[in-house]
Amino acid sequence: MGFSADAFIVIVLACVSSTVLSHHLLGTTLSLSLPYLDLSGDAQLGWVALLGAVGGGVGIGFMRLRFVILDALTRAWQRLGVPIWARPGIGGLAVGATLLVLPEMYGESSAALNRALAGRYALTLLLVLCVAKMLATSLTLGMGFVGGVFAPSLFIGGTLGAAFGTLVAPSYAPAAGVFGVIGMGAVFAGAARAPMTAVLLIIEMTGQHALLVPLMLATVLATFISRFLSRGTLFTEELRRRGEDVEDPMATTLLGRTRAGRLMAEPPTVLQATASLSQAASMMSRRGVSALPVVANTREGARELLGCVTAAQLVGALLSEESGTASARPETVADLSLVRDRLHCEDEATDVLQALTDTRLEGLPVVAHAAGSGAEELVGWVSQRIVVERIYEVQAQARAAAATYTSWGSRLQDRWHSRPVPPRRIRRIRRTSRISPRSSRRSRRR
């Protein structure tokens, strides 16, 4: 994701204003009531690094589990033929049964998280709560209910860190709270891959400024492990499934993943299979093109593409016909050896460019499968001119944007100098610019 100073300034101003307003309306109470926590020496940073790596892996596991359960439930609904109106009821029963077994899973689980950070839970129960929260959240979202992943990721990280602290430092009383706070940032950074956001949010929610350095270390390592294990994040993966891949390298190119169906236009003209060679040559000369599609009408009224005829083929056939050297003279364009290369509507811009480069043709037809038959129907035409025009549009927009990309001070100065001059000032300038004849003579003598 890109980072710009303009966006950062607006975000900081919005955060400051919302924080001040919330302090006036809701007070300055922290989200988690914790005593002062501190890491017992720098020697514990090794355990912090290990927790960061584990937290990054757990964050990716939470993301994978969320979509694995979603896909499994979608296949189950389709296989069993469950109607849409009955799915919320079944999902509600499943989520309710989970809450009966583990009521700590309800909502944001703030009370259970506070108890976990206070060291009131045993190691086994902390691990059970961590795994159960992952399953319960994934089940809730997979059933189609509305919910978020921010608070669950904090609960998963808190219980994971508390269990980790209880395991590695059983003699240190605040270990569950210290490593729990660090685990919250590590799991969220691993799932969302946002280390700066994780550090700032955890510090703001807990007020544990003494844990800033170990929290930074854990979130950075969690982000590294997350990037090593997965390309997407908990949020970008959802967008990618909708067809909006914000991290796709192709998105930065001029054409990106534009389909041939969006690049195509109407063919210059269409030749019927029964057209003679002279008719095809006349049509091609009149349109000023070097290749045209040849079609045959089907019973359903569709235009089935047979191929393309080129100017070189027509010239060769007509010359051989005049010289009488051809043994079997073609009578129609369908008798020629047509070019079979074609594009489909779903082909990407890279496929279009490769096809135009390989065939060295001026244009290629775009086809789609006709409904009710396996024939490929001609639906459009992509030429080099269309591709060049699209690239020019992108370049022109970029140049126009670059011309206006200046500092805010320069924009303010341009607006100030381009403002209309008041009529009163114009009249004053005219009065002062008038020079009397005497003064002009004196100035000449001098």
N, C-alpha and C positions, 0 to 999 in steps of 0.2 A: 504494500500500500504506500502511496506517495505521502510525503510530508512537506508542507509549505509553511512559511512564516505567517502568511496571511491567515491561514486556517488556525494556526496555533494561537495567534493573538485573539481571534474571535472566541476560540474555545476557552482560553484562560479568562477572558472577560465574562463569559457566560457562567463559568464555574464560580468565580468570585461573587458575582451578583446573586446567584442561586444560593451559595453558602451563607452570605449575609442575610438574605431573606429567610432562610430556614432557621438561622440562629434567632432571629427576632420572633418568628412564629412558633417554633418547636423547642427552642432552647439549645444549649450546647451539650446535651447528653450524648455520649458515645453509643455507637450501635452495640458494642460488646463491653460489658463492665469487667475489666480485668485489673488486677494490681500491677504495680510496676514490675516489668519483666526485663531481665538482662541475661545475656549469654555469659556463662561462667568461664571467662577466659577465651583467648583466641584459639586455644587448642581445640575448641569445639567446632571450629569452622570446617574441619574435615567432615564431621557428621552433617553439618549444614549442606556441604556440597553433595554428599551422598543423598540427603533428603531431597535436594533440588533435582537430581537426576531421577530419583524414584517418582517424585511428584510430576515431572514431565511425562514419564511413561504412563502414570495413572491418568493424567489429563487426556492423553491420546486414547487410552483404553476406554475412558468415559465417552469420548466422541464416537469411537467405533461401536461401542455397545448401544449407544443411542440410535444409530442408523441400522445396526443389525436387527435390533428388535423391531424397528419401524418396517424394514423390508419383510421380516418374518410375519408380522401381523398383517401386512398388506397381502402377502401370498395366501395366508390362512383365510382372510375374508373372501378373497376371490375363489379359492378352492372350495370352501364350504358354502359359498353363495349366500353369505349373510347380508341382508339388506342394510342400506346405509342408516336408516332410522333406528335399527336395533343395535348398532355398534356402540353408541354412547352408553346404553344401558349395560351392556356386557362389560365395557371398560370400567364403568363406575363400580360394578360388583367386584371386579378384579382389584381395583385400587382400594376399595373399602376393605376387602379381605386383608390386603397388605397392611393397612393401618390398624386393623384389629390385632395383628400379630406384633407389629412394631409401631406403636403410636408416636414414637419420636420422629417418624418420617413425615409427619403432617406439616404442611406449609414450609416456611423457611427454616424451621427447626432451630430457632434462636436459643430457646431454653436448653435444649439438648446440647447445642454447641458450647454454650457457656459452661455447662457441667463437664463436658469433655475437656475443655481447656483448663478447668479448675482441678483436673486430676481425679474426678469422682468415679470414673469408669475404669473397669479392668481392661487389660490388653485385649483379651478375646472379644469382649463386647465392643470395643472401639473398632476392631476390624470388621465385625459383623455389621455395625452401623454404617461403616464406610461402603461396604459392598452393597448393603441393602439400599442405601440412598441412590447409588448408581442404577440399580435395577428399578427402583420405584420411579425415579425421574424418567428413565428411558421408557418404562411402561406407560406412564402418564402421557408423555408426548407421543408415543407410538399409537396410543388409542385415539389420538386426535384432540385431546384436551389442550386448553391454553395454559401455557406455563413458560417459565424462563429457565435458564441454565446458570445464571450468575450465582444466585444464592445456593443452589445445590453444589456447585463446584467449590464454594467456600466451605460448606459443611463437609464435603468429601475430603478436602485438603486439611481441615481442622482435625477431623477424627484420625486421618492418616498420620499427621504430624504428632498428635498426642500419643498415638500408639508407638510411633517411632521414638519419641522422647522417653516414654515409659520403658522401652526396650533397651535403649543405649545408655540412659542415665537414670537408673532406678533410684539412686541415692539422692539425686538432686530434686528437691520438692517442686520448683517451678518448671521442671523439664517439659511436662505435658503442655503448659501454656506457651512456653518459648517456642518449642518445635511445632506446636499446633498453629501458632500465628504464621510461622515461616512456611508450614505446609499449605496453609490457605493461599498464600501468594504463589507458591510453586505449582500447585495443581491448576489454579486459574491461568497462570502464565503458560502452562503446558497445553491447556485446552484452547485458550483464546489467542495464544502467541502474542501477548501484549505485556511485556515486562514492566514498562513505565507505568501503565495503568494499574497493574497489579501492585506495585510498590506504593504508589500514591493512595490507592483505595484502602489497602490494608492499614497503612499508617493513619489515614483519616478515620477509619472505623474503630481502630483499637487505641490510637494515641500512643503507641509504643515506639517512640522515636529512637530509643536505644537499640532497637532491633533493625535499624535502617541498613547497616552494612551487611549483616547476614541475610537479610531479606533480599537485598540486591543480588548477592551471590547466588542464592537459591533460584530466584526468578530467571536470571540469565542462563544458568545451567539447565533449568527446566525448558526454557525456550529453545536452547540448542538441541536438547534431546527430542523435543517435539518436532523441530524442523528436520532432524535426522530420520525420524520414524515416519513422518507423514508430510505430505505436501499441503494439505488443507487444514483448516482449523474448525473449531466447533461452529463458527458462524459462516465462514466462507464455504464450507462443505454444503450447507443448506442452500446457499445461493447457487453453487455449482450444479446441484441436483435440479434446480429450476432453470438451468441453462444460462446463468449469469456468472461466469467464472471471472472474478475480479483479479485473480492472480495469473491469468493465462498470458504467457509471453506473446501470443499472437495478437493480443488486444492492443499492443503498442505499435503494430505495423499499420501501414496505410489502409489496407483492405481488411485486415483482421481475419475473422472467420466468416466473412460475408458469403452467403450461398449464391450459387449460380442463378437461382430463382429470383434473387434481388438484383443481380447484375444484368440480366437479360433484357432484351427489347424485342419488338416485333421484327421478324426477318425482313430484309429489303424487298423480297418477293419470294414466292414459292412456285417451284416448277412441278407440274404434274408428271407422273411417270410416262404418260403418253405424248409428252411434248417432243417435237422434233429437235434435231440438233441446231438447225437454223433459228428456230424460235427461241431456244435456250440462249444461243449466242446473241441474238437481238435483245433479249430481255437483260442479259448480263451487261451488254454494252450500254443500254439505256439507263441502268441503275448505277453504273460505274463501279461494279464490284468484280471480284475475281473468283468467287465461290457462291453457290446457291444450294439450298436444300431441295431434295427431290422427295415427293410424298405420293402416297396412293390412298385414295379415300376408301375407308372400310364400310361395312354395312351399317355400323352404328353412327356413321357420320364423322368419325375421327380421322385425323390426318396422320396416317402411319408413316414414319420416316423410313425411307429406303437408304438414304445416304446423301452425300454431297457431290456435286459435279463442279469441277474447276475449269477455269478458262484454258489452262494448258491441255486438258483432256478434250475440250471442244475444238481447239485449234488443231490438235493432232488428228482427230476424227474427220474434220472437214477437209483438211489437206489430203489425207489418205483417200477420201471419197473423190476428190477432184482428180487426183493422179491415177486412180483406179488400181492402186497397189494392194488394197485390202481384200482379202479373200471373203470375209464376212463383214459386210458394211453394216454398222449399227444404224437403225432407223430412228430410235427414240433414245432419250437420255437414260432410260432404264436399262438399255442394252450395254451401256458403258460400265466399266469397272469403277463403281462409285466409291468414294471415300467413306469408310464405315465409322470413322471417329465421331464421337458425340459426347455431350455432357448431360448429366442428370441434375434435376433441380436441387438436390441435396449436396452436390459437390461444392467444396469450399473454394475460396479464391485461389489458394495455392494450386489446387487441381486444375482450375481454369487456366492459370498462367502456364502450368506445365504442359497442358494439352495444346495451347496455342504455340508454345515454343517448340514442342516436338513435331507437330504437324506443319508448322510454318504456313498455316493458312490465315487468311484475313479474318475469318470468323468460323464459329462452330455452332451447330444446332444444339438446343437444349430440349430434352425429351422427358416425358413422365409416362408411367404405366397407365394405359387407358382402363377405365373401370369396366369390368365384365369381360375383359380379354387381356391376353398377354402382350398385345401390340404396344410399341413405344410411340406415343403420340408427340408430334412436334408442338411445343408450347412456346418457344422463344428462340432468340439468337444472341450470342455473345461474340462481339468482334473486338479487335484490338482498339478500335476507336472508342468503344464504350469503356474499356478498361482505362485507357489514357484519360478520358474525360472524368472518370471517377477519381483517379489519382490527382488530377488537376484540381478538382473541387476540394479535396482534402488539403492539398498544398496551399490553395488560395485562402482557405479558412485559417490555416496555421500562420500564413504571412500577415493576414489582417489582424489576428490576435497578437502577433509579435510586434506589430506597429503600435499597438495600444498598451503593450506591456511595459509600463514605466512605474516609477515610484509614486506614492500618493502625493508627495510634495510637488512633483512635476505636473501631475494631473491638476492639482489645485492652482498652480501658476498658469497653466494653459487656460483653465476656465476663467481665471481672473483677467488675463489679457484679452480673452475673446469675448468678454462681456460687452454689451452695447454701451456706448458712451451717452451719458445723459444730455438732453437738449440744452440745459443751462450751461453745461461746460462747453458745448460746441459754440454757443453764442459768446461766451467769455473769450474763447480762443480767437474767434473772428474779430472781436473788438480790439484785442491786444495786437493782432497781426496787422492792423491797419496802420500805415506809416504816412505821416503828413508830408507834403512836398518840401517844406522848409527843412525838416529833419533829414530828409533824403539828400538835399543839396549839401547840407553841412557834412553829412557823412561822406559824400563824394569828395569834398574839398579836403577833408582830413586824410 
